[in-house]
Amino acid sequence: MPRSRAALRLAPAANMAAPPIEISAGMKRSMPTEGDDLLEIIPLGAGSEVGRSCVLAKYKGKSVMFDCGVHPGYAGIASLPYFDEVDLSTVDCLLVTHFHLDHCAAVPFLVGHTNFRGRILMTHPTKAIFSMLMTDFVKLNKQSDSEALFSDKDVKTCMERIEVIDFHQEVDIDGIKVTPYRAGHVLGACMFYVDIGGLRVLYTGDYSRTPDRHLPGADLPSVPPHVVICESTYGVSPHSPREERERRFTDRVHQILNRGGKVLLPVVALGRAQELLLILEDYWTKHAELRGVPIYQASALARRAMTVYQTYINVLNSDMKAQFEEANPFVFNHVHHLASANGLDDVGPCVVLATPSMLQSGLSRELFELWCGDSDNGVIIADFAVQGTLAREILSDCKTITSRNGGELPLKMSVDAISFSAHADYPQTQQFLDALAPPHVVLVHGEAGEMGKLKRALEGKVAADGKKMQVYSPKNCQAVEIKHSGSKTAKVMGALAEHPPKEGDRVRGLLVRKDFGHVLVAPRDLPEYTKLRTAAVTQRQMIPTSKPLGDLRFALEALFEGIHTVTTLGGAGGGSTNEGATGGGFPTTQPKASGKKKVKKEEPAEVDVKTEDGVKEEFGVDTKLNLAEPDGLSVNAGALTIVKRNATGKTGVEHALIEWSSDPLTDMIADAVLSVILQLEEEPAGLVEAEKAHKRAVEAKDNNAAQNARLRIVAAMLGVQFGEPNVDEGDQKLEFKVDNHAVAVRYGNRDVFCADAGTKTRVETALERIDMAIADSAFARTLPSVSGVSGKGGSALGGT
């Protein structure tokens, strides 16, 4: 998850008292620039064609697939979308708009025969009917000569992975916000409104804004999208009013029956078939002379699916809901079930609804071949006729057709096209896009010619209105790339939002990319407001040294203030324990009045020690805690600890073990401590002798000797930092050079003489620390330490 520190200028905003606060970047460089602000839309099907709808949208590392159907004009693998053009393992989710085969029939293949691992969403009615359709699809494939795309096992696996979603319900899929809206096409059909990082895309699927006998029209999303992927099935053609189409349809059916013919209505088993049945049932009820003429529904699937229509009354229109209050409108009095074509051998005039709608196979094709040679009969194409199908062929005024066995049959029956297809026509499309006013429109699900006409018509309308809207009409596998740069904002959350800044104030914190936005938080708030977690890195380092702990403390007090004796990792071979300790809240050794040392035992808080086996293995240290024995030093209020250990079989040498929680400051302290310990191994020759001389002089109460010994100690310690000085014991004076600057120190009053002010300050500071280290109370002054804790009190080395 990319993150960086940034200072942002507060954008004007109202009601800033309540967190989170939104902050806009004043400059581009204030926010991380995204290299993936390009929306890519790739039709894997339905690009300049009608059939195998499958559109892929990719943005900000997310990938959404809309629909996954087969082409009704092809069979087997050839009918599938172009799956091999993309990496399906990167697709986050598949959104299926409705249950028609050209929008959903490739889903079991996708699940069972590709590396697609994303989530699958569809509405409740769509899933219920999808299950029935796919089971029938497998049976039909077994009965035909065409290649089987998937098995019953694939269908079962597919059904287990499908998740259902309600209209207007928002579902978040790893940052992809998905909301379905009513499409008005068939029961359960929806348009998918997708928000990816602030980019809003509406995929219409098949939709209709005009209500029919059982469904309401398509919804209009309240928040306009940036991109609309829109069907273009009917191009610039307008539909006649529904009442007029119903009148033409029933009149034509009546005419064919009056002349003694049979009426064939090729339909999709679910969808328009139910609309036609409602129309015919109503017409038969009103015309008593037709009640002896049977209406046949030749689809067991449609009969079974009626339970779905009766279950999901809530998604039907208000008229149907009102009818359900009195009786079930889908229980037809004049409609009979037909199992096979043999049931029509001795039947005169009749109406038969048979599948499929494109006359490619099945009972509708069988009946068509039986009846097409009789001029009394008639076929009415009530759906959109797809290019490459027999339904499209017979609408072209042909005189003969090729039968399934390869023979030629005369076409004498009447052929009519009266569309009840619930697809948007040009007026609906134009009004829909006018209301949404998207900057970009991508046309799919339309034949190239009709799509081109629609593109030109929409562009002309936009130009005439003085608006801006780009229209794209891609072919299959042709990517449409749209640059989208949304507003760069960050939400200030947590402690930073407790005191809302005013306009123009600068806000500082950690800028974290969360999903597709950014949040600005204090480092301590990371675990609460992001998925990031803070962690402490504890480092340990072993340094071979034979110097006792007292010598280490003495040397470190020349650099650091507030060195404490502490109880740390415990036990075996602990170093010296006779150093005093000063404050800090650590367990310490305190001197009693008798001069003897006694351990002050305190009940420690619960100590959380990591598994120390690793320490044992690496350093040979017995890490069993012995809280009674102080055996280490603490630097900077416990940020770094030092313990001494004797040689073991694993280490082979006496050593100091340094442990600290890693951060930039403590890492520098650790480097300094390491340097001090290493330098002690090459301790100036005169320092040890000077310390012994000082001790003897103090015991003998020889002030002059003690003063001279102290001068030699100071000289030795300054020599470590600046080079060996010249010592004049008579005048209590030290002379040396630092970076070619002459320095003189009159130790009696601690006056430092140097022409360079910076060098003079360095030497004065060193003298201060040396005085504190050797506890010369006459000149030691409290200095600010790294930890902010001043060292006070005596040292085992004594003082005057």
N, C-alpha and C positions, 0 to 999 in steps of 0.2 A: 504494500500500500504506500504509494509515494507520499512523502511529507517533507516539509521544509519550514524554516522559520521565516516569517514575513511580517512586515509592518504595513498595515492597510489603512487608508483614510476612510473614515466613516461616511457612508452615503446618507443624505437626508432621509429620515424615516419617522413615521408617526408611532405613538404608543410604544416607546422604547423601554418602558419600565419592566415589561415582562419578557424574560428570556424565552427562547434564544433570540439573539440580536443578529440581524443580517447586515453584513458589511460588503460593500462593493469595492472592487479593486480600482484605485484611481489611475493606475498605469498598468499596462500589459505585463510588465516584468514583475508586478506585485503578486501575480498569481502564477502557478505553474502552467505553462502553455501545453495544451494537449495536442498530441500529434495524430489523434484519432477522431477528429471532429468531422469526419467524412462519412456521411450515410451512403451505404451501397445497397441498391435494390437490384436483385437478380431474379428474373422469372425463370424458374426451372421447368415451367409449363405455363400455358395460357398466355404466352407472349406472342402477340399477333395471331392468336388462334383461340378457338373455344374448345376447352377440354383440358384434362389433367392439370387443373389449377394447382400451382405450387410456386409460391413467391418467397424468396429469402431476403430479409433485411438485416444488415450488419452495421452496428454503430458502437463506438467506444468499447470494442472487444466483446460485445454481446451480439448474439445471432438469433433471430426469430424466424421461424418458418410459418407461413400462412397457407393453410390447406395442403392436401396431399392426395390428389385424385388420379384417375386414369382417363385416357382419351377414348371416347366411345367409338371412334373410327378405326382404332387399331386393336390388336390382340397381343397377349403375352407381354414380353419385355418391352416391345415397341410402344406399348400404351402407357408406360411409366414416365414420370418426370425425369429430367436429366440429372439424376442423383450423382453420377460420376464426375460432374463438373465442380463439386464442392466437397469439403471435408465435413461429413455429417457428424463426426464426433464433436465438433465445435458448436453445434446447434444447441442452444439453451432450452428452447421449447418449441412445440408445434401447436398452433392454434387452428382448430378445425371449425369452420363457420357453420356447416350444415351437413346433412346426411346424403346428399346426392353423390353418385359414384364418381363423377368428375371432380369432386372436391374431397373425397375421403377414402376411396377404395384402395389407394396405395399405402395406407397407414400400416396394415398388417405386414406388408412387404418391408416397409421402412424399419419396423420394429424387429422383425424376425430375420432379415437378410442383409442388414447394413450395420455400421458401427454407431448408429444414432443412439444416444443415451439421454436425451433431453426429456423434459416433462411434456405431457400431452393434455391439452385442455379442450373441452367442448361443453355445451350446455346439457342439462339433464335430459330433455327430449331427444337431442341429437345422439347422445350415448345409447339411450334405450333402443332407438331405431337402427343405429349403426350396427349394434350387435346382431339384430335380425338380418339386416342386409348382407353383412359379411358372411354369415352362416349360409345364406342362400347363394351367395357369390361362389363359395367353395363348391357347393353341390353342382351348380351349373357348369363350373369348370371341369368337374369330373365327368359330366355327361357330354361335354363337347370335345372337339379335337384340339382346341386351343391349349396353349401352354399354361399350366397352373402356376399362378404367381405366389400363392401361399397356401398353407394348410389350416386345418381346424386348430392345430396346436398354436400356430402363429396368431390366429384370431384370439384364442384364449389368453395368450401372453400379452397381446395388445390390450385387451379389455382390462387386464389387471393393472396396466400402467396408466389408463385414462383417468384423469381427474375431472370432476364436474364443476361448473361455475354458473352462477345465476346472473341474469341480466342486471347491469349496473353495479355488480360486485367487483371490487378491485382486489386483484391478487398480485402479490409481489413475488417475482421469481428472480432471486439474486439481484435485485435492483431494477428489474424490468417490471414496470407496473402495467398490468393488463386489466382492461375493463370491457366487457361485452355490451353492445347495444342491440336492440331489436332491429332486424333487417327486413322483416315483412315478406320474406321469400317463401319459406315453408315453416312448418312447426319447428320451433327451436332455433331457427336460423338467426345468426347474429353477425354484426360488424364488430371487429376488434379494434379497440382504441388502446394504443400502446405508448407508454411514456418511458423513454430511455434517457436518463440523464438530462431531462428537460426538453428533449426532442420528442414531439408528439406526432405519431403516425396513426392514421385511420385506414384500416383495410376494410373495404365495403363487402368483399365477397359478392355473392348475388343478392341484390337488394331491390326493394320496391317501396316507393313512398306512397303508393296508392293502396288503401285498404281494400280487401276483397271480402268474400262472404264469411270467411272464418278467421282471417288474420288482420291485425292492425298494420298500418304502414310503418316504414322504418323510422327510427328515432333520429333526432338531430342532436349530436353531442353539444353540450353547453359550452365547453371550452374548445375553440377552434384549433384544429391540428396544423402543424407546419407542412405536413405531407399527407396527401390522400392518394391511396392506391385504389383505383376505381374501376369497376367493370365497365366495359364498353360494348356489350353484347349487341345492342340494337343501333349503335352508332348515332346517326342523326335522324333515325326514323321515329315518328311519334306513334303512340298507341291511340286507338280510338277509345272513347269512354267505355268503361266497363259495362254499363247497361246496354250500349249499342252492340258490343261484342257478344254479350249473352243472348241478345235478340237474334243476331245473325246466326249464332251457333244453333240455337233451338229451332229456328226456321229451317236451317239446312238439314238438321236431323229429321225434322218432320217431313220435309220434301222427299228424302231418300226412303223413309218408311212408307210414305203414301204410294210410291211407285213400286213397292214390294221388295225393296232392297234391304240389305244388311249394312249397318253402320259400324265401321271399325275406328276405334279411337285409340291409337298407340299412345301410351302414357308411361310416365315413371310411376312405379307402384305407389309411392308416397309423395305427397306434395300437391301437384296439380290434379291428380286423380281424385282426391277428396273434394277439391273445388268443383270439378265437373260433376261428381256424384251429387253434390248439394244442388247444383243447377238443374240436373235432370230430375231429381226427386221432386223438386219444387214444380217443375214444368209438368211432370206426369200427374201430380196432385191436382193441378189446375185444368188439365185436359183429360176428361174422362174417356175420350175415344182412344187414348193411348194406353190405358191401363192393362189392356190385354197383350201389349207388346213388351216382351221381357227386356230388362237391362241386366247384362251379365258383367260381373267383375271377375276377370280371369287371373286372379293373383291371390294365392294363399297368404303371401307375405302381407299384402294390403289388409286382408281380413284380420290377421293377427295383430297388425300394428294399430288397428282401431282402438285397442285397449290403451295405447299410448296417448292417442288423442283425447280419450275420455279421462285419462289420468291428469293430463296437464291442461285442464280447462283454464287455469290462471293466465296462460300465455295467449289465449285466443282473444278475439275482439269482444267488445261489449255486447253485441247482438247475440253471439254464440253463448256467452255467459248467461244472458237473459233466457235463452231457449232452454239451457240446461236446468233452469229453475223449474220448468214444466215437464220436459222430456228430453231424452238424449237425441240430439239432432243427427248423430252419426248412426243411429239405428234406422236403416232405410226400409221402407215398405215395398218398394218396387224394384229393388236390386237383389239379384241372385248370384250365388257363387258358381263359377264354372271351373271344373277341374282340368278339362282338356278340350281340344277341338272336336273330339268325337261327340261331345254332348250337344253339338249344334247340327247334327246330320239331318234331323227331321224338323228343324225349327225354321219358321218363315222369317218375316221381318223381325229384326232385333237390333239391339245396340250392345256392343262388346267393348269393354275397356281392357286392353291387353298390353303387356310389357314385352320388350322395352319400347321406349318412345321413338327411337331412331330406326326401328324396323331391321336392325342388324341380325337378330336371332330370336329365339324364343317363340312364344305363342303368337305374338303380334306378327312376326314374319311368316309363320305357318298359315295363319288366317289370311294374311294379305295375298299370299301366293294362291290360296284356294279361291279367293273372291275377286281378284283383280281382273279376271277375264269377263266379268259380268257387268254390263253397263248400268244395271239397276242398283248395284252396290255403290257404296261411297266410303272414302277414308278422309278423316278430318285431322290434320296435323295441328295440335293445340299447344305444342311446345316449340321452342326454338330449334330449327333443323340445323344440325352441325354439319359443316363441310366434310365430305367424304363418306357420308352415310346414305342409306337408301331413302330415308325421309327427305333429304336434300335433293336427291336425284329425281324423285317423282314430282317435285315442285318445279322442275325445269321443263315441264311440258313434253316429257319423253313419251314414246308410243309403246315401247317394250321395256322389259326389265329382265335381268339375269337372275334365275332362280338359284337356290343354294346348291343344287346338284349340277349347275353349269348350263342348264337349258335356258331357252328364251321364252318368255311369257308375254302375251299381249297385255297392255294396260288400257282397259276399257272403263274401269270404274271411275267415278268422279273423284277428283282430288281437290281438297280445299285446305287453306291455311288460315285458321282463326286462332290467333295466339292468346292463350291465357297464361303464358309464361310470366311469372312474377319477377321480371327483370326491368330495371329502369330504362325508360325511353329517353330521347333527347331532352324534352322539356323537364322531366324529373331530374336528370343529371345536371342540366344547366342551373336549375333553381337550387338544387342541393349544394352545388359548388359556390353559387352566389352567396348563399347563406353562410357557408363555412369560410369562404375567401382564403383558401390556403395558398401560400406562395408557390407550392409545387404540387402538380398532379401527375401521377403515373398511371397510364391506361393499360389495363390487362383484360383478359377474357373477352376478346373481340377479334373478328377476322381482320386481316391487315387493311383491306379496303375500307371497311366501316370504321375501323379505328382511326385511320388517316383522316377520314371525313370529320369525325368527331373532334380530332385534335385541331384541325383548321377552324372548325366552327367555334370551339371554345376560345381559341386564340383571338379570333375575330371579335367575339363578344367582349373579351377582356379589353382589347384595344379600343373598342368603341366606348366602353365605360370608363376608360382612362385609368384602369387598374393594372397591377402587375401580377402575373401568374404564369409560370413556366409549365408547359405540358409536354410529357414524354410518352413515346409509344414504342417501347423496346420489343425486340424479338426475343425468342427463347435464348437464354444464356448470355444475353447482351446486358451488361451492367449499367445501371443509371447511378451516377455519383453526384451527390448533393452536399455541398459544403454548408455546415450549420455551426455557427459560432454563437452560442447562447451567452447570456450575461454571466459574468464571473462574480459570484458572490460567495461569501463564507458566513456561516452561522457561528457567532460567538456564544460559547456555552460554558456552563460550570462557573468556577470562581471568577473568570473574566467578565461574566455577565452580571455579577452581583451589583456592580456599580456602573451602570450604563454610561459610556462616554458621550461627550457632546460632539456635534458635528465639527470635523477638523481635527479631533483628537487622534492620537496614534495608539493603536492597540497592538500589543505584542504577546505572542504565545506560539504554540506549535500549530502549524497549519497542516491539517491531515485530510487527505482525500478519503471521503467516506461515500461508498457507492459511487454516485456520479457528481456529488457535490463536495463541498469542503466545510470543515468545522475548524474553528480557532479555539484552542483550549489551553489551559495551563498544563504543564507536564504532569502534575499530580492527578489531573482529571482524565488522563488518557484511558485508564481501564474502565471508567464509568461511561464515557461518551463515545468510545470507539472500540474496535476489536483488538486494538493494540494493548499490550501488557508491558509494564515496566519490570525490569529485573536488575538485581545487583550482581555484579561480577566480582567475586572474591578471588584475590590473587595471593599466592604464597611463593616465597622465594627462599632458598636455603643458601647461606653464605658461610663458607668455612672460616672460622675465626677462633682463636684461643683466648681472646680478650674476655675478662670477666664482665658481667653485666654492669658493674659499677663504673668500669672504664667507658663502656658504651654510653652510659647515661651522662657521664662527665663530658664526653666529646659532643654529644648531641645537644647538651644545654648551651653550648657555644653558638648553636644555630637556631634552636627552637626554644620557646618559652613554654612552661607548663608541662614538663616531662613528668609522668606519673608512674609509680609502681602499681601494677595491677595483677589480679589473678586472671589468667587467660586460659589457653588450651590445656593447661594442667601439666603435671606431674613429674615424670621421671627425669632425673638429671637437671632439675631446674637450676638456674644460675643463682647469683647472689641475691639474697633477700634482705640485706641490711640497709637498703636505701630508704630514706623517708619518702612519704607520699604526700601530695598536697591537693586536697580537695578533689573536685571532679566527680564526686559521687561514686567512685570506684572502691571496692574492698581494699583496704590499705593496711600497712603495718604502722602502728603508732608507738613512739617511745614512751615508756612509763617513767615515773619520777625516779625510780631506782636505777634507771639507765638500761635495764633489760628490755628486750624487745618482746612484745606479745602480739600475737595475731588477733586482730579484731574480726570476729566472725559475724558475718551478716547473712541473713537469708536472702539469697539472690532471687531475682525474678527468673521465671522459666527461661532456661537457656536453650535456644534452638540451634543445635550443632548438626551440621551435615554429617552424613555417614563418614566417619573418619578412617575407614579402612583404606580409602585411597591415600590418605596422608601417611598411614602406617606403611603402605606398600612403597610410597615414593620416597619418604624421608626416614622411615624406620622409627617413627615417633609413637610413643604410647599416649594416645589421645584421651584416655579415660580421665574425666574431669576430676581435679582435686581442688575444690574451691577454697580449701583451708590454707593453701600455700601460695603466697604471691610469688610469681616467678617470671614476670615480664615487665616491659615498659610500654607505656602508652604515649603516643604523639598526636597532637592536635585533637584532644578530647576523645581519644579512642578510635580515631579514624584509621590509625596504623598501630599495630602492636608488634613487639619484638620479644621473643623468648630464646633462651639459650638451651642447647641440648648437647649432651655428651656424645661421643662417638658410639655408634652401634654397628652391628654386623652388616647392616645395609648401607649406612652412610660412610662408615670408616673414618670419619673425622669429627672433631668437635665443631659445632656450627651454631649460627644464629638463624632463627626462622622468622622471617618477616611476613606478616599477613595484613592485607588492607582491602577495603572495598574500593574498587576501581572507579575513579572519576578524574577529570583533568588535574584538579588541585592535589588530590592525594597521590596521584601517580608521580607528580613532581616531588612531593615530600618523600615518597619511596625512593626515588632516584637519589635524593640528597642523603637519605639515611644509608643507602647502599654505598654511596661514595665515602661517607664518614667511616663506616665499618672497614672498608677496604684500605682507607688511609691509615687507620689505627694499626693495621698490620705492618705498616712502615712508619711507626710513630717516631717523632724526632728523638734522637738519642738523649738529649738533655732533659726531656720532659719528666721522665720517670725519676731521675735523680733529683730534679728540682722539687718534685712533689714530696719525695722522701725527706729532703732537706727542710722543706716547709713544715712537715709534720714534726720533725725533731725540734725545730725552733719554737713551734707552738707549745710543745710539751715542756721545753726548757724555759718558756716565757721570755725568749730572746726576740724582742720586737725588731731590732735591726736585721738580724739574720732572717726572720720571717718575711720582712719587707723585701730583702734582696732575693730570697727564694721565690716570692710571689712575682717579682719582676721577671725572673728567669722563666717562670711558668707562662706568664703573659707573652714573653718574647717567643717561646716555643710555639704557643698557639697562634700568635700572629704570623709566625714564620710559615705555618701550614697554609695560611691563606695568601700571604703577600710576599713571601720570601724571607730568608734568614736576616734578622735585623742586627745591627751593632748595639751592644748593650754597654751602657755606662752606669755601673752600680752606684758610683759616687754621686752623680747628679740625678740618679733615677731617670735615665733618659734612654730612649730607643730611636735608632735612625735606620731607615730602609727606603727603598724605591718601589713605587707601584706604577706600572705602565710609564716608566721614565719620569715620574713625578716624585721629587724628593719629599719625604715625610719624616717629621720629627715628632716624637711623643714624649712629653714630660709626664711620667707616670704618677708622680707625686700628687699632681692636681688634675691629671687626665687632660691636659691641654694638648691639642693636635695642631701642628703647623704644616700647611701644604698650600701651594699657590693654586692648585686645582680644587675648586669647591666640591665637585663630585667625589673625588678621591678622598678629600677630607671627611666628607659625610660617611663614606664607606668605612673608614678606619674608626671613626667615632662610634658607629653602630657596632662594629666588631668588639671594640673595647667595652661597650655597655654589656654585650652578651657574655663576654669573658668574665666581667665582674659578677654578673648574675650566676654564672656557672660555678665560680669559686666562692660565691656568697660573700663578696666584700661589701658589706652593708653600708659602708661609708660613701660609696660611689654608685652602687647598683640602683638604677631607677626603673620604674615599671615601664616596660615597652609593650606596645600592642603585639600580641602573638598572632600566628596564623589562625589559631582557633578562637582568638578573642578572649582567652583565659590567661590572666597574668600569673606568673609563678611567684609565690610568696612562701617564705619560711626558710628553714635552714637546710643544709646539706651535710651529708656524712663527712664531707671534706673539711667542714668547720669553717671558721672565719674569725675576724677580729672584731 
